[in-house]
Amino acid sequence: MYFNVPEAEYLDYTSREKKSGSAIVALQMANHQIFDQKGVVETIEADFNNETGNIAFRATFPNPKRVLRHGETGNILMPVILKKAILIPQKSTFDVLDKKFVYVVDANNVLKAKQITIAQEMPHVYVVASGLSPQDKILAEGLGKVKNNERIKYSFVSFEKELYELNNLHAE
């Protein structure tokens, strides 16, 4: 299966693969299901497409049940292992000019706006590069209803529960 990779992702890929060897990828089929076999990146074209800024990769997948057919479409998922990463819901951030902030709840239940930098963006979630510690509690809901240095009453929700709810959002 051929797929195109933007230049920035290609550069990240090459730095990761020098450390870990060949890349294992997954296939999200047109019906949004993940194909039950893992693939391997086998070749990368020599040149970038000047019009799109992409480079073509080729991955092969075992197909013992003959599910995949020639010309089929889907999305290639290239997993990235994040160690000791701080993940936050995207909805818990707000922008001031070109900077991202979150409200951190201190020991006295007072909100403090704290600037953060983002290392990576995933669906519904940011990977924080700097600005937060793993012990920080952040405000996830009602950002538009509060202000800096305001005392609040809140209910703590674990990140796992929040992530589950984010991934199960349903449009009405």
C-alpha positions, -999 to 999 in steps of 0.1 A, spaced: 0 0 0 14 34 -10 8 65 12 21 100 13 39 116 42 44 153 47 80 165 50 79 173 88 65 138 95 91 122 73 119 140 93 104 128 126 101 93 111 138 92 100 150 103 134 129 77 152 137 48 128 174 53 132 169 43 168 143 16 165 147 -1 130 119 -6 105 85 9 112 55 -11 121 23 5 108 -14 -1 111 -42 3 85 -75 20 93 -98 7 65 -125 27 48 -151 15 73 -128 30 101 -120 -5 115 -83 -13 121 -70 -41 99 -61 -71 121 -25 -74 106 3 -50 112 23 -37 82 60 -28 77 73 2 58 95 -13 31 104 15 8 105 53 6 106 72 -27 138 91 -34 122 126 -40 95 148 -25 66 159 -46 74 196 -52 37 205 -55 24 188 -23 56 186 -2 49 149 4 71 118 -1 56 84 -10 61 55 14 52 19 7 41 -5 34 32 -42 30 6 -61 50 0 -98 54 -34 -106 40 -42 -142 49 -80 -138 50 -79 -119 16 -97 -89 31 -76 -63 13 -81 -58 -25 -61 -39 -51 -71 -2 -52 -86 -2 -17 -83 30 4 -76 37 40 -54 55 64 -20 44 75 -14 49 112 22 53 123 24 48 161 47 70 181 57 58 216 56 87 241 74 81 274 65 102 305 43 125 283 18 149 298 -14 146 278 -43 171 282 -77 175 264 -75 201 237 -107 216 250 -90 225 283 -68 251 265 -73 287 255 -53 311 233 -41 345 241 -25 360 210 -3 332 197 2 314 231 -17 285 247 -28 285 283 -46 263 307 -62 270 341 -44 251 369 -64 246 401 -41 253 431 -43 238 466 -69 265 476 -91 258 446 -80 290 429 -75 291 392 -41 302 378 -36 308 341 -5 290 330 12 292 296 21 258 280 38 248 248 26 219 227 49 192 215 24 172 195 -13 173 185 -35 142 184 -73 138 180 -88 157 210 -55 157 229 -23 177 231 11 164 243 25 192 265 62 201 259 65 225 288 45 245 314 28 216 334 39 190 358 22 156 362 7 167 395 -11 197 381 -49 197 381 -63 216 351 -98 229 344 -114 209 316 -149 224 314 -163 259 316 -132 279 305 -154 307 292 -172 310 326 -142 317 348 -113 341 351 -78 340 365 -74 340 403 -111 329 408 -119 304 435 -140 275 422 -157 243 433 -150 214 411 -154 176 407 -122 158 398 -124 136 367 -95 112 359 -78 116 326 -88 81 316 -125 89 320 -121 122 302 -103 106 273 -130 79 271 -156 106 269 -136 126 243 -132 95 221 -169 87 223 -183 121 213 -214 118 192 -226 145 168 -263 152 170 
